[in-house]
Amino acid sequence: MRIGLLTEGGYPYATGESIWCDRLVRGLTAHEFELYALSLSARQEEGGRVDLPRHVRRVRTAPLWAPEDDGRTYGRRERRHFAGHFRELVTGMCAEGGGGETADLFGEGLYGLAELARERGGLHAALRSELAVRTLESACRAPGARRGAAAATVPDYLTFVDRLERALRPLSLDWYGEDGLAAVDLCHAASGGSAALPGLLAKRFFGTPLLVTEYGVQLRAHYLAATEAPDSDPVRALLAAFHGRLAGEIYRQAALLTPGNTHARRWQERCGADRAKLRTVYPGMESERFTEVGEDEESGDPATLVWVGRVEPAKDLIALLHAFAEIRKAQPEVRLRVIAAPVREPGAEAYLAHCRALAAQLFPDEAPGAHAVGENPVTFEEIGGPEAPTLAEAYASGAVVVLSSVVEGFPITLVEAMFCARATVSTDVGAVVEVIGGTGLVVPPRNPRALADACLALLRDPERRYRLGAAARARALELFTVEQNLAAFRGIYLELLSHSPVRRPAAEGVPFARPAEAYVPGSWADRPVTAGAGDADA
């Protein structure tokens, strides 16, 4: 089977969310893969790509960040076609409510623009033209338009059409020929949003089935990022409307959706995904590197709490430090190790400095630093440093692992702690409850008192820590390994292909290259299910 793997800002680039895609490609060696990747920045492209296995036949990339003008402009007839399709797109986008008619209008506009780009090119200039701005203004001011869109002004229109052109750039790519997506058996989008757009067009143009996997829902990520962007409220409203409509169209056209957890599944259902198309597939994680720690019952300082993750406000280290101050009042010998991932998010240094200052304020006689654990009640360290050279050793250093986030998708650090047979205390966000499954303590977010009480309960009860840690490791090995992930997608690929017509000739000399059903006269896939022989005789 030939799989077209569609990514945005990840695989095969060395930076980005690419680990699970790499494991998938390397694990399913019986299939051929073609990669269609959208890059997000020049820095990402300069970082290079990962080494790819031999069964990756082709890699095609395109930037979403750089100007991509093909130099074409439209004549009068083409402008008329563009105006009609763009009007459908923005009218369906700006209309209040999410009914079928507005969704259909948005979809027809989207596919109309794609067909125009495929035949004539020129979308870059058209989407940034005065005609596009005037059409958008009319849609925003039409009766029944969203309240946020109706408040937009000319600067808002200009900002939005710039963002829209970048988001719709996959419509203008040269990926839709016989040497591209027309030749694949299945499109597998590694996320929603722009990454899935080529898959939508492959289904539209060639009937190729589309599989969409979301371990972090793209629409949710957009909403979270929009709160920190310096955009005006009308621009935020227009972007939210576009991404919401696009997500709905992707979910409607996909043959199957594989959310990474129930939290993501609920988001997809709220955006209109059909429950019959949803199948949860947990991300696969390597468990072998944590085996030694997980099987060592004696590892871990019983008076040490460990936090591991990216340093960012969503992880709420502030609440953790306040909780630790309460813990120290009850048990002065307890220590806290804050161990950060080496890759820092923008603004992480300022947030880390704020956390250090707070720790110094909370423990004035024991100014925390980044030295030996025994010297300070709080240490700020980094994976790869002298005290935590590996992730496994970071988790092994304490008896209890804490997750204090206020926003979380699939909690990877929590699963790693479970592989290490560690008792955990987590906040009830994202997929935490689903992942932990009763093998750890869960408290409300932004509640330092509850966090402190849960940590103290485990610090005071070594037998309970052992029981919870052993149960957590067993659960993680059953649900969250690479093997279970590969087995799930292996079956899904075969299932989707079995329901799709044969669209390219079988390879010469390959036994059973075409299924037996392909030789039965008529359209086998479209035949209705008939009663069995026993029912017919009755």
Secondary structure, DSSP 8 states (H G I E B T S, - for coil): -EEEEEEESBTTBSSSB-HHHHHHHHH-TTSEEEEEEEE--HHHHHT-B----TTEEEEEEEESSS----S----HHHHHHHHHHHHHHHHHHHBSS--HHHHHHHHHHHHHHHHHHHHH--HHHHHTSHHHHHHHHHHHHSTTB-HHHHT--HHHHHHHHHHHHHHTGGGGSS--STTTGGG-SEEEESSSGGGGHHHHHHHHHH---EEEEESS-HHHHHHHHHTTS---HHHHHHHHHHHHHHHHHHHHH-SEEEESSHHHHHHHHHTT--GGGB------B--GGGHHHHH-TT-SEEEEEEEEE--SGGG-HHHHHHHHHHHHHH-TT-EEEEEE-SS--TTHHHHHHHHHHHHHHHSTTS--BSS-GGG-SEEEEETTSSS-SSHHHHHHTEEEEEE--SS-SS-HHHHHHHHTT-EEEEES-TTHHHHHTTSSEEE-TT-HHHHHHHHHHHHT-HHHHHHHHHHHHHHHHHHSBHHHHHHHHHHHHHHHHHTS---S---TT-TT-S-GGGGSSS-STT------HHHHH-
